[in-house]
Amino acid sequence: MRAVSVRLGRSVHGAGDPGFVAVLVDVARERGVAGHVGDGANRWPAVHRADAARLFRLAAESAPAGSVVHAVAEEGVPMRAIAEAIGEQLGVPTASVDPEHFGWLGPFAASDSAASSALTRELLGWDPTGPTLLEDLRAGRYTAAAVA
């Protein structure tokens, strides 16, 4: 048996994503403000779900046993930019808020967790091509799905 670990970024985004970004959108809709903690400079690594799926396949087929690979297309999207994109889509203001604004997601919303996939890209020749997190947000993939 050969084992490989694939570490996912905080946001694995794309159509139908029920994860952290969808929760951020729901919180902004419910509270009437798209929030970020502090100056919003803390970063979230992100990857489009199609790119993550392709990496899982590459890892299963080609990664050496015991490898740890990072499914990160964007090393760190500033939380303020995420909040601004959500605010634009929902028509709500963007503001600095306390972590409690996000409920159970507060500690994640407040933390800085940049990550790199440079070694993964070199090892497996992985080249993410999917839309960025901000492109998905600005295309309404989260706000349209939540309204429907």
N, C-alpha and C positions, 0 to 999 in steps of 0.2 A: 504494500500500500504506500502511496506517495501523498503527502499532505502539503498544501500550500494555503497560506492565510491571505485573504484580501481584506484590507482595511478600507472602509468607506469614509468619505468626507461627511461632515455634518449634514450637508444637503445633497441628497440624490434626487434630482429634480426632473420634471417632465410631466406630460399630460397624465392625469390620474394620480399624481403623487399625494398621498394622505399624510405625509410626514411633517417635519418641523416647519417648513415654509407654509404649508397649508394651515398649520396652527397659528402662525404669525398673522396670516391674512384673516383668519377667523377672529382673533383677538382684536385686530385693528377695526374690523367691521363692528364687533360688539361694543368696543369702548370708544369708537369715534376718533381714534388717533392711531397713526402708525408710529410705533415707538422704537427707540433705540436707547441703550443705557449710556449715560455720560455723553461724550462727544461722538459716539458711534464709530470710533476708529477700530474697535475690536473686529476681528475677521472670522468668517466662516468659510472653510474649504467647501468646494462644490464640484459636482460631476453630473452630467446628464445621464439619465438611466440607460440610454442606448450605449453610451461610452462605457459605463460600468459593466454592462452585460458583455460587451466585447472583451473587456479586460478579464472577466471571470473565465471566458472561453480560452483566451490566450494563456492565462495562468494555469488552467487545467491541462492544456496541451503542451506547454513549453517551459514553464517555470521549474527550476530545480527543486527537488524535494526539500521541504523545510523553509522555502522562501516566504517572505512577507512582502507583499506588494501593496502599493497605495493607489486606490481609485480616486485620484484628485486631478481634475482638469484645471480648476482654478484654485490657487494656493490659499487665497483668502479674500473673500468679497467683504468689503467694509459693511458692517451692520447698518450704518447710516444710509448707505446706497440701497440696501435691501428695503429699509423702511420707506425711503423716498419713492422707490418704485411701487411699493404696495400702496402708499398714500396717493400717488398719481392715479393708479387704477381704481381705487375706491372713492376718490374725491374727498379724502379726509386729510387733515393736517399731519405733518410729521413733527415729532417733538422728543426731547430727552425725557425719559421716564425712569422710575425705579424698577428694579428687576421684578418686583412683585406684580407689576402691571401684566406680566406674561404668565402668571400662575406657576404651574409646575415647570414650565419652560424657562422661568426666570434665570436660574443659574447658567443655562446654556446661552441665553440671549446676552448675558453679561460677560461671558468668557471670551478670551481671544484664543483661537485654536487653529492658526495657520498650519498647513501641512504641505509637504512637497511630494511630487511623484517623479522627480528627476531620475532616481535610480530605477524605478519601475519602467519608465519610458526607455531608458538605456538597456535594461535587461530584456524587455519583451518587444521593443519597437512599437509600443503603444502610443498612438497619437490621437487624442480626443478630438472629435470634429463636431459634436453636438452643440446646440445652442448654449450660451452661457446662462447662468441663473438669472441675471438681470434681463436678458433677452426673453426668457420664458415668462418672467413676471410682467414685463412691458407688453408682451403679446396677449396678456389676459388669460393665460393658461390656468391660473389659480383663481382669479376673481370670477371668470366666466363659469368655471366648474362649480364654484361655491354657490353661485346664483341659481344655476340650473336645477 
